[in-house]
């Protein structure tokens, strides 16, 4: 009479394969989550940079400072995070760095340049 069931070797091999697949899934999830953090950080920077570029467009004194006599080409100026926050171009919740989970400094600058007459805004957070 032949008994039905699995042998001990079959069970060990099956458990080993399940453990291996589980390990691979967990390792890949770490990479996916890391990529998501990088994407969130890029969006965080873009939000601040876009707000600073908008600030230069709507604030006449800053526009005159950045583009004296309406000549922007080659000029550089700075906009502080506090300035864009005061104009309600950004919300305080948008000032939380997703990497460090700390709030950016209000004195941080966004550098606005006009290398070819096209406005570009670059924000690099200072270390906390």
C-alpha positions in Angstrom: 0.0 0.0 0.0 1.4 3.3 -1.1 0.9 6.3 1.2 0.0 9.6 -0.2 1.8 12.8 0.8 5.0 14.8 0.5 8.4 13.6 1.6 10.5 15.6 3.9 12.9 16.6 1.1 10.0 17.9 -1.0 8.8 20.0 1.9 12.3 21.4 2.6 12.8 22.3 -1.1 9.3 23.9 -1.3 9.9 26.0 1.8 13.4 27.0 0.5 11.9 28.2 -2.8 9.2 30.2 -1.0 11.8 31.8 1.2 14.0 32.7 -1.8 11.1 34.2 -3.7 10.1 36.1 -0.6 13.6 37.5 -0.2 13.7 38.7 -3.8 10.3 40.4 -3.4 11.4 42.2 -0.3 14.7 43.3 -1.9 12.9 44.7 -4.9 10.3 46.5 -2.8 13.3 48.3 -1.1 14.4 49.6 -4.5 10.9 50.6 -5.4 10.5 52.6 -2.2 13.9 54.2 -2.7 12.9 55.3 -6.2 9.7 56.8 -4.8 11.6 58.8 -2.2 13.8 60.2 -5.0 10.8 61.2 -7.0 9.2 62.9 -3.9 12.5 64.8 -3.3 12.5 66.0 -7.0 8.9 67.1 -6.7 9.8 68.9 -3.4 12.6 70.9 -5.1 10.5 71.6 -8.2 7.7 73.0 -6.0 10.0 75.5 -4.3 11.7 76.4 -7.6 8.4 77.0 -9.4 7.2 79.2 -6.6 10.3 81.3 -6.7 10.0 81.8 -10.5 6.4 82.8 -10.0 7.5 85.3 -7.3 9.9 87.0 -9.7 7.1 87.3 -12.2 4.5 88.9 -9.8 6.7 91.0 -7.5 7.6 94.2 -9.4 10.5 95.1 -7.1 12.0 91.7 -7.4 11.5 91.7 -11.2 13.3 95.1 -11.4 16.1 93.7 -9.3 16.5 90.6 -11.4 16.0 92.4 -14.7 17.1 96.0 -14.4 15.8 98.1 -17.3 13.9 95.0 -18.5 17.2 93.4 -19.5 17.3 89.9 -17.9 20.0 88.2 -20.0 23.0 87.2 -17.9 21.4 88.5 -14.6 21.1 86.6 -11.3 19.1 87.3 -8.2 17.9 85.4 -5.1 14.5 84.8 -3.7 14.2 83.5 -0.1 11.9 80.7 0.9 10.3 83.2 3.3 9.4 85.6 0.5 7.6 83.0 -1.5 5.8 81.8 1.7 4.7 85.3 2.5 3.2 85.7 -1.0 1.3 82.4 -0.4 2.9 80.8 -3.4 3.8 77.8 -1.3 2.3 76.2 1.8 4.2 75.3 4.9 3.5 71.7 4.4 5.4 71.9 1.1 8.5 73.0 3.0 9.1 69.6 4.6 12.1 67.9 3.1 11.0 64.3 2.3 14.6 63.0 2.8 15.3 64.5 6.2 11.7 65.1 7.4 12.7 68.5 8.6 11.5 71.9 7.5 13.6 74.0 5.2 15.1 77.2 6.5 13.1 80.3 5.6 16.4 82.1 4.9 17.3 79.5 2.2 17.7 81.1 -1.2 16.5 80.1 -4.6 18.9 81.4 -7.3 17.1 82.9 -10.3 19.2 83.2 -13.4 18.6 84.3 -17.0 21.5 82.8 -18.9 19.9 83.3 -22.3 17.0 85.4 -21.3 15.1 82.3 -20.1 14.4 82.3 -16.4 15.7 79.3 -14.5 15.3 78.8 -10.7 17.6 76.5 -8.7 17.1 75.6 -5.1 19.7 73.7 -3.0 18.6 73.3 0.6 21.2 74.2 3.2 22.1 71.4 5.7 20.2 71.5 9.0 
